[in-house]
Amino acid sequence: MKIAISKGSGSEKYENYGKWIKKADETVECVDMSRLDKDEALKTLEECSGIVLTGGEDIDPSRYGAKVDFKEKHVETDSKRDELEFALVEKAEQLKMPILGICRGAQLLNVAFGGTLVVDIPSEYETEQEHRAIEKKDQKHEVEIVSGSILKKIARTDECEVNSAHHQAITRLPQNLSAAAKAPDGIIEAFEWQDPMGKPFLLAVQWHPERMENPESPLSLPIARHFLFEAESYQLLQKNNAREEW
């Protein structure tokens, strides 16, 4: 089974995503989409059974209607990466493929579906909670998991400690998405479909499950395992559809 990773190379932090997925199932083949041009990546996605949208640079604020001073708000973007990953989300949605978004990936999904972001938490959001990494070290805080959410079924707990390394956050979710976890200060830490019936799997988390100190945390490897379960189900469905067409 092939799993697409939007960016899975270039540094150890990006390579961690593939290692995390393979820790859940060593037989999985991870395909790094950032090594391909857009047309090749979109074609390759058709051969995959799920996609993981990884962390990294900020989403260009213009994509959600914000006009800001990049230097003042500490915004760093990558327009080429934005172009590729927004196209991958659109293609994955057309394919009805399982999607997992992590940190930047979560923010990208929110914007792709019509939501907005806090451009810079320290200057725009009143909180005593530190969400940014300090001296390149992840911070930690608790999250409260929403009762009845798919995330709650995956984690099997009401609250859990997560790592944190972001200066942007979800401001507004579109109507078809709902929060699955929140930080103590109210910042949305995870979201999923508001009504998942008849929809492909979608989960977005603001923390980094791929590099948590305890991989067996309810909010680390259990997420990878469930995502791969959904990807395998998708793969079987595609094979059955192909047989029926034949």
C-alpha positions in Angstrom: 0.0 0.0 0.0 1.3 3.5 -0.9 0.8 6.5 1.2 1.5 10.0 -0.2 3.4 12.4 2.1 3.2 16.0 0.9 6.8 16.7 2.1 8.8 13.9 3.6 12.5 14.8 3.0 15.0 17.6 3.2 15.7 17.3 7.0 15.3 14.9 9.8 12.0 16.5 10.9 10.5 15.8 7.5 11.8 12.2 7.4 10.1 11.6 10.7 6.7 11.4 9.0 7.6 8.4 6.9 9.3 6.7 9.9 6.2 7.3 12.0 3.9 5.8 9.3 6.2 2.8 8.9 6.3 2.3 12.7 2.6 1.7 12.5 3.1 -0.6 9.5 6.5 -1.4 8.1 5.1 -2.7 4.8 3.7 0.7 3.8 5.5 2.5 0.9 5.7 6.3 1.6 5.8 8.5 -1.5 7.4 11.9 -1.1 5.3 14.3 -3.3 7.7 17.2 -2.8 10.2 15.4 -5.0 7.8 15.5 -8.0 6.5 18.3 -10.1 2.8 19.2 -9.7 1.5 17.2 -12.7 3.5 14.1 -11.8 2.5 14.4 -8.1 -1.2 14.6 -9.0 -0.9 11.5 -11.3 1.1 9.6 -8.6 -1.6 10.4 -6.0 -4.0 8.2 -8.0 -1.8 5.2 -7.1 -1.9 6.0 -3.4 -4.4 5.0 -0.7 -4.1 8.1 1.5 -2.2 11.3 1.9 -0.5 12.9 4.9 -0.1 16.7 4.7 3.0 17.6 6.8 4.2 20.6 8.8 6.4 23.4 7.7 6.1 27.0 6.4 3.2 29.2 6.9 0.2 29.3 4.5 0.3 32.4 2.4 -2.2 34.8 4.2 -3.6 36.0 0.9 -5.1 32.5 0.4 -7.6 33.3 3.2 -8.0 37.0 2.6 -5.5 38.4 5.1 -3.2 41.3 4.3 -0.3 41.4 6.7 3.3 42.6 7.2 5.3 39.3 6.8 8.2 40.6 8.9 6.0 42.0 11.7 4.0 38.8 11.9 7.0 36.5 11.5 5.4 34.9 8.4 7.5 32.6 6.2 5.9 31.1 3.2 6.7 28.8 0.2 4.5 29.6 -2.7 5.6 26.6 -4.7 4.7 24.3 -1.9 1.4 26.0 -1.4 0.5 25.5 -5.0 1.4 21.8 -5.0 -0.4 21.0 -1.7 -3.6 22.9 -2.4 -3.7 21.0 -5.7 -3.1 17.7 -3.9 -6.0 18.4 -1.5 -8.3 19.1 -4.3 -7.3 15.9 -6.1 -7.5 13.8 -2.9 -11.0 15.2 -2.4 -12.0 14.2 -5.9 -10.6 10.7 -5.3 -12.5 10.5 -1.9 -9.2 9.5 -0.4 -8.4 9.5 3.4 -6.5 12.6 4.4 -4.5 13.3 7.5 -3.2 16.9 8.2 -0.4 17.7 10.7 0.4 21.2 11.9 0.8 23.2 8.6 -1.2 20.4 7.0 -4.1 21.1 9.3 -4.0 24.8 8.6 -3.8 24.1 4.9 -6.9 21.9 5.0 -8.8 24.5 6.9 -8.0 27.2 4.3 -8.6 24.8 1.4 -12.2 24.2 2.7 -12.8 27.9 3.3 -11.6 28.5 6.8 -9.3 31.2 8.2 -6.2 31.4 10.4 -4.7 33.5 13.2 -1.7 34.8 11.4 0.5 35.2 14.5 -0.7 33.9 17.9 1.5 36.0 20.1 0.4 39.3 18.5 -3.2 38.4 17.8 -4.5 36.0 20.4 -4.6 36.7 24.2 -3.2 33.6 25.9 -0.6 32.7 28.5 -0.1 29.3 26.8 3.1 29.1 24.7 2.3 27.3 21.4 5.6 28.1 19.6 8.7 26.1 19.8 11.4 27.8 21.9 15.0 27.5 20.8 13.8 24.8 18.3 12.3 22.7 21.2 8.6 21.8 21.2 6.5 23.0 24.0 3.8 20.9 25.7 0.2 21.5 26.8 -2.9 19.5 27.4 -5.8 19.2 24.9 -9.4 18.4 25.6 -10.9 16.0 23.1 -14.5 16.5 22.0 -16.9 13.8 23.1 -18.4 11.9 20.2 -15.6 12.8 17.8 -13.7 10.3 15.7 -10.5 11.5 17.5 -12.1 10.5 20.8 -12.7 7.0 19.4 -9.1 6.8 18.2 -7.5 8.1 21.4 -10.0 6.6 23.9 -9.3 9.4 26.3 -10.9 12.8 27.2 -7.6 14.7 27.5 -4.0 14.2 26.7 -0.7 16.1 26.6 0.7 17.0 23.2 3.7 18.8 21.8 3.4 22.2 20.3 5.4 24.2 17.7 3.2 26.6 15.8 2.6 30.4 15.8 -0.5 30.3 13.6 -3.8 28.6 14.4 -7.3 28.0 13.2 -9.6 31.1 13.6 -12.7 29.9 11.8 -13.7 26.5 10.6 -16.0 26.2 7.6 -19.5 24.9 8.3 -18.7 21.3 7.2 -15.8 20.9 9.7 -15.9 20.8 13.5 -13.4 21.0 16.3 -12.2 17.6 17.7 -9.8 19.0 20.3 -9.0 22.3 21.9 -6.1 23.7 24.0 -7.0 25.1 27.5 -6.9 28.6 26.0 -9.6 27.7 23.4 -7.3 27.4 20.4 -8.5 24.6 18.1 -6.0 21.7 18.1 -7.8 19.2 15.9 -10.8 19.0 13.5 -12.7 16.6 11.4 -15.9 16.4 9.3 -18.9 17.8 11.2 -20.9 15.0 9.7 -18.7 12.1 8.5 -21.5 9.9 7.1 -20.7 9.1 3.5 -17.4 11.0 3.5 -13.9 9.8 3.3 -11.7 9.9 6.4 -10.4 13.3 7.4 -8.5 14.3 10.5 -6.3 17.3 11.1 -4.2 17.9 14.2 -2.1 20.9 15.2 0.5 19.0 17.2 3.2 16.7 15.8 2.3 13.0 16.5 5.3 11.9 14.4 7.8 13.3 17.0 6.1 13.0 20.3 8.5 11.7 23.1 6.1 8.8 23.8 5.0 7.3 20.4 2.5 5.1 22.2 0.7 8.3 23.5 -3.0 8.1 22.7 -2.4 11.0 20.3 0.6 9.6 18.4 0.8 6.1 16.9 -3.0 5.3 17.4 -3.6 8.1 14.9 -1.2 6.6 12.4 -2.7 3.1 12.9 -6.3 4.3 12.4 -5.3 6.4 9.3 -3.7 3.3 7.8 -6.8 1.3 8.6 -8.8 3.9 6.6 -6.3 3.8 3.8 -6.5 0.0 3.6 -10.3 0.2 3.5 -10.0 2.8 0.6 -7.6 0.5 -1.2 -10.0 -2.5 -1.0 -12.9 -0.3 -2.2 -10.9 0.9 -5.2 -10.0 -2.7 -6.1 -13.7 -3.8 -5.8 -14.8 -0.9 -8.0 -12.2 -1.8 -10.6 -13.4 -5.4 -10.7 -17.0 -4.3 -11.2 -16.1 -1.9 -14.0 -14.1 -4.8 -15.7 
